[in-house]
């Protein structure tokens, strides 16, 4: 499934002065095997992503330094390609 691509559409709709509805539509899925595993991963992951987005706007920017360090360490141990260079 990594060689294939899915598409994510994120929509923001104002509801009130300080309230916005965010909707995520993730499309382009295949069937069976690795697709099922990948879908299950994103089914769990989107809640965290949206939770972090909400947190960012509720309490300010998030310092991702430690999280990115841990991600880079996992990638290194799993022999995955390194993360893109960050400014």
C-alpha positions in Angstrom: 0.0 0.0 0.0 3.0 2.4 0.5 3.6 2.5 -3.2 0.0 3.6 -3.8 -1.5 7.0 -2.9 -4.6 8.0 -1.2 -6.0 11.5 -1.0 -7.1 13.6 2.0 -9.5 16.4 1.8 -9.8 18.7 4.8 -12.6 21.2 5.0 -12.9 24.0 7.5 -16.4 25.6 8.0 -17.0 28.5 10.3 -19.7 27.8 12.9 -19.3 30.8 15.3 -16.8 33.5 16.2 -14.4 31.1 17.7 -15.7 27.8 16.5 -14.9 25.9 13.3 -16.1 22.5 12.0 -13.3 20.4 10.5 -14.1 17.5 8.3 -11.7 15.0 6.9 -12.5 12.8 3.9 -9.7 10.2 3.1 -10.3 8.5 -0.3 -8.5 6.3 -2.8 -8.4 3.1 -0.8 -7.8 -0.3 -2.4 -9.1 -3.6 -1.1 -7.8 -6.4 1.1 -4.3 -7.2 2.5 -2.1 -4.3 3.2 -4.9 -1.9 2.3 -6.9 -3.2 5.3 -3.9 -2.7 7.6 -3.3 0.8 6.3 -6.9 1.8 6.6 -7.0 0.5 10.2 -3.9 2.6 11.0 -5.4 5.8 9.6 -8.8 5.0 11.2 -7.0 5.2 14.6 -4.6 8.0 13.6 -7.0 10.6 12.4 -8.5 11.1 15.9 -5.1 11.9 17.2 -4.3 14.3 14.3 -7.6 16.1 14.8 -7.1 16.2 18.6 -3.7 17.8 18.1 -5.1 20.3 15.7 -7.8 21.3 18.3 -5.2 21.4 21.0 -3.0 23.7 18.9 -5.9 26.2 18.6 -7.1 25.9 22.1 -3.7 26.3 23.8 -1.3 27.6 21.3 1.5 26.1 19.1 2.8 22.7 19.9 6.6 22.1 20.3 7.1 19.0 18.1 10.9 18.7 18.7 10.8 15.7 21.0 8.1 13.9 18.9 10.1 14.4 15.7 13.3 13.1 17.5 11.4 10.0 18.4 10.1 9.6 14.9 13.5 9.9 13.4 14.9 7.3 15.9 12.1 4.9 15.0 12.8 5.4 11.3 16.5 4.7 11.8 15.9 1.5 13.7 13.3 0.3 11.1 15.6 1.2 8.2 13.0 3.5 6.7 14.0 6.6 4.8 14.9 9.5 7.0 12.4 12.3 7.5 12.7 15.4 5.4 15.1 18.0 6.6 13.4 20.5 8.9 14.3 24.2 9.1 
